[in-house]
């Protein structure tokens, strides 16, 4: 059996304010093998997005750790974590997170350019063509529909061929039909590239399409 691509090891996340301490996540422990599609589900405010942020090394746990491809993310400093993310992770967010002053093509080229790829324009053009936006390369996000913006975001995430794609409510800002189109595309790209997909969603239909589901409830994980 292959080594897990992600291991979440006894993660606790607490926040303290004037009213006391609140445990958002309590002893979350699971691993994800390469190529698996995993849905993290739970009610609003259950800690799903916090868990995804910790898995990405964007937020730090109060205790416990996360290993990405065997590397303890929280044994690294912030710059080293950022470098590991750039090498191993892709992201898709509910709010698209495109840069408004860059065209669709420039948004997709950006992670390739940051990685020093000489073929950034060619690779980005091909990926935008793959997601059906070959005629929209020079368009800025403000003139693209929500579905088109999310397809640009998918192209940007997959163009670097990440080992793991983390998606946080990727259809949350889209109508049902557009969301279905985006999810079909995400799963197709995932199969083509052999990526590990970790998806936070409240949509049971989307969750059921994943090979595995973990439910977060009252800060604890099951599944």
Backbone bond lengths (Angstrom), bond angles and torsions (degrees), N, CA, C in turn:
res aa  C-N    CA-C-N  psi(-1)  N-CA   C-N-CA  omega(-1)  CA-C   N-CA-C  phi
1 X - - - 1.470 - - 1.527 108.85 -
2 X 1.326 116.12 137.62 1.459 119.50 -176.04 1.524 111.42 -73.31
3 X 1.318 115.00 155.26 1.459 120.95 176.38 1.525 109.15 -66.10
4 X 1.351 117.58 145.77 1.467 118.91 178.19 1.530 111.61 -63.74
5 X 1.321 116.30 145.93 1.458 120.38 175.23 1.527 109.81 -81.34
6 X 1.337 116.84 -30.50 1.470 121.82 173.77 1.516 109.15 -133.37
7 X 1.323 116.94 133.91 1.459 122.93 171.60 1.527 108.44 -124.35
8 X 1.309 116.15 122.23 1.466 122.37 173.51 1.519 106.24 -99.57
9 X 1.325 116.40 116.58 1.462 120.75 -168.38 1.527 111.25 -116.55
10 X 1.343 115.35 100.05 1.466 123.49 173.31 1.534 112.06 50.16
11 X 1.319 114.94 51.93 1.468 120.61 -176.67 1.529 110.76 -80.79
12 X 1.320 114.19 127.48 1.465 123.26 172.72 1.524 107.79 -119.90
13 X 1.338 116.36 134.87 1.458 120.79 174.53 1.516 108.56 -130.76
14 X 1.339 115.79 117.95 1.451 122.22 179.12 1.515 109.94 -122.67
15 X 1.320 116.48 148.29 1.460 121.66 171.45 1.521 108.07 -126.97
16 X 1.311 115.21 144.05 1.458 120.89 -177.81 1.520 109.87 -122.88
17 X 1.332 115.58 131.49 1.464 119.94 173.06 1.526 108.63 -136.45
18 X 1.318 117.02 -163.30 1.466 120.57 -173.90 1.527 112.78 -65.29
19 X 1.335 116.10 -20.14 1.470 119.32 -178.81 1.525 112.29 -90.75
20 X 1.329 117.04 -7.74 1.462 119.99 179.60 1.513 111.97 128.57
21 X 1.316 116.24 -158.60 1.466 122.41 -177.26 1.517 110.27 -108.95
22 X 1.332 115.04 134.04 1.461 121.58 178.07 1.520 108.72 -117.39
23 X 1.334 116.24 125.82 1.464 121.42 174.71 1.525 108.77 -86.79
24 X 1.348 116.58 110.15 1.470 120.71 178.62 1.525 110.09 -79.96
25 X 1.343 115.98 -43.18 1.466 122.30 177.15 1.519 108.23 -126.99
26 X 1.335 116.06 137.24 1.469 119.83 -175.08 1.526 110.22 -128.59
27 X 1.313 115.79 105.33 1.466 122.76 174.74 1.528 112.49 52.67
28 X 1.339 115.14 56.46 1.470 120.89 177.45 1.525 108.22 -81.78
29 X 1.325 115.62 126.91 1.470 119.75 -173.41 1.532 108.86 -145.89
30 X 1.337 117.32 113.13 1.465 121.96 175.38 1.527 108.42 -164.36
31 X 1.325 116.24 165.25 1.463 120.68 175.97 1.519 109.25 -131.92
32 X 1.323 115.00 156.79 1.457 122.04 -176.27 1.522 108.52 -126.17
33 X 1.337 118.59 118.32 1.464 119.99 178.29 1.523 111.25 -75.21
34 X 1.329 117.39 160.21 1.459 120.23 177.38 1.522 111.81 -55.81
35 X 1.336 115.52 142.44 1.469 124.99 174.07 1.526 114.24 76.02
36 X 1.316 118.49 -4.43 1.461 119.17 179.45 1.534 111.13 -70.79
37 X 1.337 116.28 147.50 1.463 121.11 169.68 1.525 107.28 -105.96
38 X 1.325 115.61 122.53 1.460 122.74 -172.98 1.520 109.55 -126.42
39 X 1.326 116.50 127.86 1.464 121.50 173.71 1.519 109.03 -103.33
40 X 1.333 116.20 131.52 1.462 122.27 172.06 1.517 106.80 -104.91
41 X 1.336 115.91 116.51 1.465 120.64 -174.13 1.527 109.73 -120.37
42 X 1.321 114.29 164.51 1.463 120.33 179.75 1.512 109.62 158.17
43 X 1.324 115.62 164.92 1.456 120.81 -179.25 1.528 110.42 -66.27
44 X 1.328 115.10 161.55 1.465 120.48 174.92 1.524 109.40 -57.58
45 X 1.341 116.11 132.97 1.457 120.28 -179.59 1.517 114.97 83.79
46 X 1.341 116.65 6.88 1.472 119.76 -177.33 1.523 113.20 -79.39
47 X 1.352 116.97 -12.70 1.460 119.71 179.44 1.510 113.98 107.30
48 X 1.354 117.65 8.17 1.472 121.02 -177.99 1.524 111.69 -59.66
49 X 1.330 116.14 -50.40 1.464 119.76 -177.02 1.526 111.60 -68.74
50 X 1.333 116.41 -33.79 1.475 119.97 175.56 1.523 109.92 -61.70
51 X 1.329 116.35 -43.73 1.463 120.63 178.49 1.524 110.71 -61.38
52 X 1.331 116.87 -43.52 1.471 119.86 -179.87 1.530 110.22 -63.32
53 X 1.333 117.73 -40.29 1.468 121.21 178.63 1.529 111.47 -63.56
54 X 1.325 116.25 -37.56 1.467 119.80 177.16 1.528 110.08 -69.41
55 X 1.325 117.69 -39.47 1.469 121.17 177.59 1.524 111.01 -61.78
56 X 1.340 116.33 -30.09 1.466 121.00 178.40 1.522 112.85 -85.66
57 X 1.316 116.79 -6.03 1.463 119.41 -176.43 1.515 112.92 73.84
58 X 1.340 117.22 15.50 1.464 121.38 178.62 1.521 111.05 -85.96
59 X 1.327 116.28 -25.62 1.462 123.15 176.31 1.525 106.49 -125.05
60 X 1.310 117.05 150.55 1.468 120.11 -177.81 1.519 110.58 -104.85
61 X 1.323 117.90 140.04 1.462 120.22 177.02 1.526 110.98 -76.20
62 X 1.322 116.06 156.69 1.469 120.03 173.97 1.523 110.07 -71.43
63 X 1.326 116.42 -34.06 1.463 121.91 171.09 1.520 107.89 -155.11
64 X 1.343 115.80 167.48 1.453 120.51 -173.57 1.523 110.59 84.48
65 X 1.326 115.53 -179.99 1.464 118.79 -178.81 1.524 110.63 -152.85
66 X 1.323 115.11 175.24 1.467 122.87 175.47 1.524 107.52 -129.65
67 X 1.323 116.45 132.40 1.464 121.03 174.46 1.520 108.78 -107.87
68 X 1.321 115.47 128.17 1.459 122.45 176.71 1.514 107.80 -111.00
69 X 1.331 115.93 113.55 1.460 121.75 -176.86 1.534 111.08 51.50
70 X 1.337 114.98 41.91 1.457 121.70 176.38 1.511 115.41 87.64
71 X 1.337 117.75 -10.00 1.464 121.85 -176.85 1.532 110.23 -94.62
72 X 1.323 115.77 124.52 1.468 121.15 176.06 1.530 108.28 -69.92
73 X 1.326 116.62 108.46 1.463 120.15 -173.40 1.524 112.89 -65.04
74 X 1.330 115.82 -30.22 1.459 118.32 -174.52 1.530 112.53 -95.48
75 X 1.345 115.08 7.67 1.462 120.34 166.03 1.524 109.82 -89.59
76 X 1.345 116.24 -5.34 1.466 122.56 -178.59 1.529 109.81 -99.46
77 X 1.334 116.09 154.62 1.464 118.17 171.68 1.534 108.91 -80.92
78 X 1.326 116.69 176.26 1.469 120.21 -174.21 1.524 112.53 -60.87
79 X 1.331 117.08 -40.62 1.466 120.22 179.58 1.520 111.36 -65.16
80 X 1.333 115.98 -40.59 1.469 119.90 179.54 1.530 110.67 -67.81
81 X 1.339 117.14 -37.95 1.463 120.30 176.67 1.526 110.45 -64.08
82 X 1.329 116.46 -41.64 1.468 120.44 178.98 1.525 110.55 -61.53
83 X 1.321 116.79 -40.65 1.469 121.03 179.14 1.530 110.53 -65.50
84 X 1.336 117.00 -40.23 1.469 120.77 178.54 1.529 110.41 -65.91
85 X 1.333 117.14 -41.39 1.472 120.81 176.58 1.524 110.99 -59.42
86 X 1.330 115.84 -45.97 1.465 120.04 -178.53 1.522 111.35 -61.05
87 X 1.312 115.93 -31.26 1.469 121.61 -176.51 1.533 112.48 -83.34
88 X 1.340 116.52 -33.49 1.468 119.72 -167.25 1.526 115.37 -117.76
89 X 1.352 118.13 -21.99 1.461 120.64 -167.99 1.518 112.88 -117.33
90 X 1.329 115.56 145.68 1.451 122.87 166.37 1.509 108.46 -120.73
91 X 1.333 117.14 154.78 1.467 121.55 -176.56 1.519 110.69 -131.59
92 X 1.329 115.44 141.22 1.464 121.75 169.07 1.528 106.56 -133.30
93 X 1.338 116.19 128.46 1.453 121.76 -175.38 1.527 110.70 -115.01
94 X 1.330 116.11 160.56 1.465 121.32 175.51 1.519 111.13 -60.01
95 X 1.336 116.38 -37.02 1.472 121.00 -173.60 1.533 113.14 -94.95
96 X 1.338 116.66 15.77 1.475 124.70 174.06 1.533 113.19 70.90
97 X 1.353 118.48 -47.31 1.464 122.88 176.67 1.526 112.48 58.91
98 X 1.324 116.50 36.87 1.462 119.82 173.28 1.522 109.64 -83.11
99 X 1.322 116.70 153.17 1.463 121.53 176.71 1.526 108.67 -86.84
100 X 1.339 115.65 117.72 1.449 121.73 -171.11 1.517 114.68 -65.18
101 X 1.343 117.54 -24.67 1.462 120.25 -177.94 1.525 112.12 -89.39
102 X 1.337 116.80 1.73 1.467 121.13 177.98 1.522 109.74 -112.18
103 X 1.324 116.63 145.65 1.467 121.00 174.96 1.529 109.75 -70.56
104 X 1.330 115.16 170.77 1.468 119.98 176.10 1.528 110.14 -54.12
105 X 1.330 116.51 -47.26 1.462 120.31 -179.83 1.525 111.40 -61.64
106 X 1.323 117.08 -44.43 1.470 120.36 -178.21 1.522 111.31 -66.80
107 X 1.341 117.96 -35.64 1.470 120.61 176.11 1.525 111.39 -61.18
108 X 1.336 116.19 -41.37 1.468 119.96 -178.04 1.536 110.98 -76.82
109 X 1.326 116.42 -31.27 1.466 119.97 177.85 1.529 112.68 -69.10
110 X 1.331 116.66 -27.98 1.466 120.97 -169.20 1.531 114.07 -54.11
111 X 1.360 119.79 -52.36 1.470 117.76 -179.31 1.524 112.91 -63.86
112 X 1.333 116.97 -29.92 1.464 120.34 177.55 1.527 110.56 -69.11
113 X 1.334 115.94 -42.01 1.463 120.34 178.89 1.527 110.69 -64.97
114 X 1.339 116.42 -39.78 1.469 120.22 178.45 1.532 110.86 -63.87
115 X 1.334 115.48 -29.31 1.468 120.23 178.33 1.522 112.22 -85.55
116 X 1.347 116.79 -1.43 1.463 120.39 177.79 1.519 114.85 80.70
117 X 1.347 116.64 18.60 1.468 119.47 -178.85 1.529 110.45 -72.99
118 X 1.307 116.68 128.62 1.469 121.89 179.89 1.531 112.01 -76.73
119 X 1.344 116.07 -21.61 1.462 120.06 -176.60 1.523 111.61 -100.49
120 X 1.338 117.07 27.32 1.467 120.94 -172.88 1.518 112.68 -56.04
121 X 1.332 117.27 -46.14 1.463 119.58 -177.43 1.535 111.55 -64.30
122 X 1.318 116.88 -44.32 1.470 121.05 -179.38 1.530 110.61 -63.78
123 X 1.335 116.44 -47.86 1.464 120.44 -177.50 1.526 111.02 -64.57
124 X 1.346 116.72 -40.63 1.464 120.41 179.96 1.526 110.91 -67.53
125 X 1.316 116.65 -39.74 1.462 120.82 178.56 1.528 110.49 -62.41
126 X 1.321 116.64 -44.60 1.466 120.85 -179.95 1.525 111.37 -64.12
127 X 1.339 116.57 -39.22 1.463 119.23 -178.97 1.531 111.46 -70.29
128 X 1.328 117.20 -38.56 1.462 119.54 176.32 1.531 110.74 -65.73
129 X 1.310 116.72 -35.23 1.465 120.15 175.16 1.522 109.75 -64.28
130 X 1.338 116.79 -39.27 1.468 122.08 -179.78 1.533 111.37 -62.45
131 X 1.331 117.22 -34.41 1.471 119.62 -179.23 1.533 111.68 -92.74
132 X 1.335 116.76 10.94 1.451 121.04 173.41 1.511 115.51 84.07
133 X 1.331 116.66 20.93 1.461 120.30 -177.74 1.528 112.32 -119.68
134 X 1.316 116.46 27.93 1.457 120.81 -179.02 1.520 113.83 -61.46
135 X 1.351 116.18 -21.67 1.466 120.08 179.35 1.528 112.33 -94.63
136 X 1.337 116.75 2.95 1.469 120.19 -173.54 1.528 112.01 -118.97
137 X 1.311 117.08 19.47 1.470 120.78 -172.85 1.525 112.70 -57.52
138 X 1.327 116.80 -40.91 1.461 120.49 -174.21 1.510 114.11 -90.91
139 X 1.332 118.09 7.02 1.458 121.46 -177.73 1.536 110.85 -86.23
140 X 1.316 115.48 142.93 1.466 121.43 176.47 1.532 109.40 -87.36
141 X 1.339 117.43 154.77 1.469 120.10 -176.94 1.525 114.63 -51.65
142 X 1.327 118.26 -35.89 1.472 120.44 -174.75 1.527 112.79 -64.24
143 X 1.333 118.35 -21.34 1.467 120.13 179.10 1.535 112.02 -101.86
144 X 1.322 116.63 5.92 1.462 121.04 176.89 1.522 109.56 -99.91
145 X 1.330 117.21 146.92 1.463 121.11 174.82 1.531 109.42 -69.75
146 X 1.338 115.40 168.22 1.466 119.09 177.85 1.519 112.10 -58.02
147 X 1.341 116.04 -43.25 1.461 119.38 179.13 1.514 112.53 -64.02
148 X 1.322 116.54 -38.59 1.465 120.24 177.62 1.519 110.72 -66.99
149 X 1.340 116.75 -41.19 1.466 119.26 178.23 1.527 110.89 -62.04
150 X 1.334 117.00 -40.31 1.462 118.51 -179.89 1.525 110.86 -69.73
151 X 1.328 117.66 -30.82 1.465 119.06 175.51 1.532 111.08 -69.66
152 X 1.334 117.41 -35.37 1.473 119.78 172.64 1.533 109.07 -61.81
153 X 1.334 116.13 -43.16 1.465 119.93 179.57 1.528 111.23 -62.27
154 X 1.346 116.97 -39.47 1.466 120.20 175.68 1.522 110.91 -62.73
155 X 1.335 116.16 -44.56 1.467 119.76 179.15 1.524 110.40 -60.27
156 X 1.323 116.70 -42.73 1.473 120.39 179.44 1.530 111.10 -63.53
157 X 1.337 116.86 -38.61 1.464 120.33 -179.63 1.521 112.12 -69.71
158 X 1.332 116.90 -43.11 1.469 120.73 -173.68 1.525 113.36 -84.70
159 X 1.323 118.40 -18.94 1.464 119.80 -173.54 1.531 111.99 -64.11
160 X 1.322 117.22 -26.09 1.473 120.29 179.39 1.528 111.61 -87.60
161 X 1.346 116.25 1.00 1.469 122.65 -179.20 1.531 111.36 51.04
162 X 1.336 116.36 61.32 1.464 120.02 -176.84 1.519 112.07 -69.68
163 X 1.321 115.71 152.78 1.466 119.52 173.82 1.525 110.55 -68.47
164 X 1.350 115.75 -33.39 1.461 121.76 -176.35 1.526 108.92 -134.25
165 X 1.328 116.21 134.59 1.460 120.79 171.47 1.521 107.94 -111.45
166 X 1.331 116.28 126.24 1.459 122.93 176.25 1.524 107.71 -106.46
167 X 1.329 116.97 124.87 1.463 121.38 -177.24 1.522 109.33 -126.09
168 X 1.333 116.46 124.93 1.462 122.16 -177.42 1.531 109.17 -109.71
169 X 1.339 116.50 103.55 1.474 122.76 -179.55 1.540 110.91 47.11
170 X 1.329 118.62 56.47 1.468 120.60 -171.38 1.523 114.61 -64.81
171 X 1.348 117.54 -17.76 1.468 119.46 178.06 1.525 111.80 -108.77
172 X 1.329 117.44 8.66 1.462 121.18 -173.08 1.519 114.26 -62.60
173 X 1.331 117.79 -26.60 1.468 121.32 -178.82 1.523 112.46 -100.34
174 X 1.339 117.53 7.87 1.465 120.97 -172.60 1.525 110.69 -115.38
175 X 1.337 116.24 153.60 1.461 119.24 172.81 1.534 108.77 -71.37
176 X 1.338 115.03 168.60 1.468 119.56 -170.98 1.528 112.32 -58.66
177 X 1.328 117.17 -49.97 1.471 120.30 -175.53 1.527 111.15 -63.93
178 X 1.336 116.49 -43.20 1.464 120.23 178.90 1.522 110.23 -65.35
179 X 1.327 116.17 -41.03 1.464 120.56 177.63 1.515 112.34 -59.92
180 X 1.347 116.00 -41.48 1.460 120.37 177.66 1.522 111.15 -61.08
181 X 1.331 116.47 -42.66 1.465 120.93 179.12 1.522 110.97 -62.10
182 X 1.327 116.21 -44.22 1.469 121.29 -179.77 1.531 110.69 -64.52
183 X 1.338 117.21 -41.97 1.463 119.47 -179.41 1.522 111.46 -67.57
184 X 1.333 117.57 -39.69 1.475 120.15 175.84 1.522 109.66 -56.73
185 X 1.314 115.60 -43.45 1.464 120.90 -179.39 1.520 110.85 -66.51
186 X 1.329 116.94 -42.79 1.465 120.22 -179.67 1.529 110.96 -61.25
187 X 1.338 116.90 -46.78 1.466 119.74 -179.97 1.529 111.47 -66.54
188 X 1.333 117.45 -35.61 1.470 120.32 178.47 1.527 110.71 -65.56
189 X 1.328 117.10 -46.98 1.462 120.88 178.26 1.523 110.34 -62.59
190 X 1.326 115.72 -38.22 1.459 120.61 179.75 1.531 110.96 -60.93
191 X 1.344 115.72 -44.31 1.476 119.70 178.84 1.523 110.70 -65.41
192 X 1.328 116.49 -43.06 1.464 120.84 -177.44 1.523 112.04 -60.80
193 X 1.329 116.38 -39.66 1.463 120.50 -174.33 1.518 113.37 -96.22
194 X 1.345 118.11 -10.17 1.458 120.35 -178.44 1.513 112.93 67.35
195 X 1.335 115.34 31.33 1.464 121.15 -178.87 1.523 110.01 -77.07
196 X 1.321 116.63 152.13 1.463 122.12 167.09 1.519 107.24 -84.75
197 X 1.330 117.61 128.48 1.458 121.69 -177.40 1.520 109.92 -113.92
198 X 1.339 115.95 123.96 1.463 121.93 173.88 1.523 106.54 -118.60
199 X 1.317 115.45 118.41 1.453 121.94 -167.43 1.529 109.71 -124.44
200 X 1.330 116.99 120.15 1.462 121.27 172.05 1.517 107.91 -90.43
201 X 1.333 117.15 126.46 1.458 120.02 -179.44 1.523 110.33 -154.42
202 X 1.318 115.99 152.55 1.473 120.90 169.14 1.527 110.25 -103.17
203 X 1.347 116.27 0.39 1.463 122.67 -177.03 1.530 109.22 -88.08
204 X 1.324 116.67 109.72 1.474 119.55 -175.73 1.525 111.54 -64.95
205 X 1.345 116.77 -31.28 1.465 119.68 178.73 1.516 111.89 -62.83
206 X 1.328 116.05 -42.75 1.471 120.63 177.59 1.522 109.70 -66.94
207 X 1.328 116.62 -44.47 1.468 120.86 -178.00 1.524 111.01 -59.36
208 X 1.324 117.44 -38.16 1.466 121.09 -177.61 1.523 112.56 -68.86
209 X 1.323 116.62 -18.41 1.461 119.87 178.22 1.526 111.86 -80.81
210 X 1.310 117.00 -11.95 1.467 120.54 177.71 1.521 109.93 -85.76
211 X 1.333 116.26 155.26 1.465 120.85 -177.61 1.526 111.54 -68.97
212 X 1.330 116.17 -25.40 1.463 120.01 -172.91 1.524 109.28 -145.91
213 X 1.334 116.22 148.24 1.458 121.10 178.11 1.515 110.07 -130.63
214 X 1.319 115.34 136.99 1.466 122.28 172.74 1.524 107.04 -119.31
215 X 1.309 117.22 130.20 1.460 121.86 179.74 1.524 109.42 -104.64
216 X 1.327 115.24 130.60 1.465 121.13 175.48 1.525 107.32 -102.68
217 X 1.326 116.28 122.27 1.459 121.17 -179.53 1.525 108.56 -144.23
218 X 1.334 115.04 124.57 1.465 121.66 -178.20 1.531 111.14 53.30
219 X 1.355 114.80 37.94 1.455 120.49 175.58 1.514 115.88 80.84
220 X 1.339 116.45 -2.21 1.470 120.57 -179.33 1.528 109.99 -110.00
221 X 1.334 115.43 153.25 1.467 120.82 -178.76 1.523 110.18 -108.80
222 X 1.350 115.08 142.51 1.460 119.59 172.66 1.522 108.37 -140.27
223 X 1.324 115.82 149.30 1.458 120.08 178.69 1.503 112.51 114.31
